Amino acid sequence: MIQNPVAWPDGARCAVAITWDMDADSLLHVMHPETSATRVSTISLMQYDPKVAIPRIVDMCKRFDIKNTFFIPAWCIERYPYAIEKLVEGGHEVAHHGYLHENPNQQTPETELYWLQRGIDVIKRYTGKRPSGYRAPWFKFSMHSLDFLLKEGFLYDSSLMGDDIPYLLERRNKTAGDVNQLIELPMHWAMDDYPHYAQNDDLNYMMPIKSPDQAMEVWLAEFEAMWEYQGMWVTIWHPMNSGRLARCVRVAKMIEYMQKKGKVWFATMEEIARHYQKCITEGGYKPRIDTLPYFDGRIPELPGHLTETERLP
């Protein structure tokens, strides 16, 4: 069912990337800049991210000898450096997730680039290396994001939802001599834990809370399909959601199940992107390519404005 599967390392049937968006209380300050300090309960909920969940997740990963990828707003790195120290010590990947979880689609191109560059500087200062990957806050990848990521030398993005395996993003207006392609490591909403667990009116999420087993039923169904057809399984989890005790216990059982099933490659997003790049350059793999932006603006062909010859029968 996957037309062009990737050959994963060591004959693995599936690539598994457990990724976490450690937003802490960043997006609360974006959503409610004038009153965020008064929303004490929600702050406590979101600070569960660095204070409780991150140490727990790092210990869990050590138990199973796996590495995860953490997409973190740079403000959170500056605010909670002790959590970042644990991630770096554990060998995990720290990737770019905006500065204060700002929405790129609500910014001018100049402002989007400024915060992208500022976030790069923060990540480099606290981890010792430039980030290889990017996930747009709220998945709000803009019409300019691809150009900026290429300009800043990113290896991959994980904001889009266009496939079950990696593919390439290519800029529509190519520039001779410039790098014009970026690896996309796609995900989708079913793999996000907000729809399963999040209930907080300050964050505009009021979802019916599921038991860990109900959420895992969705995620394991996705895993079994990816394993069967040689796909890529990517989570979009948040420590304050899936790092809660009962949920994290269930995550550990899921990892144990995957390891016992076998032929599963647990990898960071950077490792997957580099393997995919190697398949293309050394193995002759022919990737699927999406050209961006998909549209230059509003489409003109609105219903009621077609000519007679263009109308559907």
C-alpha angles and dihedrals in degrees: 000000000000103000099204110024122188119239102239121207120282093006095296116172094211141021113224121198116179104199129182129200102211099195097155108181095327098108092047088064090048094049097042107021095162098044106024093108090059093055093083099159093052091048089054090050093051096043086060082081099073100019103051113000101050095057089046093050093046090052091048092051091049090053092055095035094236134132125223135197121239120199105202134177108239092235088062090052091054093043098045106028093156090067091051090050089058092050094049092046089052092053095245125151119252111203135183121272104163126277104271097001088271119174110250091202091061094053136081114250090252092053093046091053092047094056092043091054093044090052091050090054092050094049092048091049095050101036103030095239141070114256117260096198142047136197116186115234108259085003086277096154106176133215087259100043096091093053091049095047090050091046091053095047101248117170098208148002128213105190103097134077106208104122148009093245135034119292137171131263115210127190114243095223103050122203118214111247095011127110105259104174134071129186114246117206099193130208134170141216097264088066093053117097097213094081089051103042115010120109115158126123093205087064095041091242117123103162124161101257115241129207115252089253092056092051091046090052088063095044095044091050087055090048095050091052093048091048092050095050102032097253137146123262114204126176127207099201131159121214092225088057110031094022091067111115103255092040094047090050087055091047089055091052089050092052090049090052092050093049092050091049088058135201090079121133111210107199145153118254090251091054091051092048093050092048090050090049090051091050089056099043100038106020102043094240111168109219128205112249130209116196116218141248093037089204133012093222142306113000113241098211099088121164110271093030100078123112119245092257091051097050118108115246 
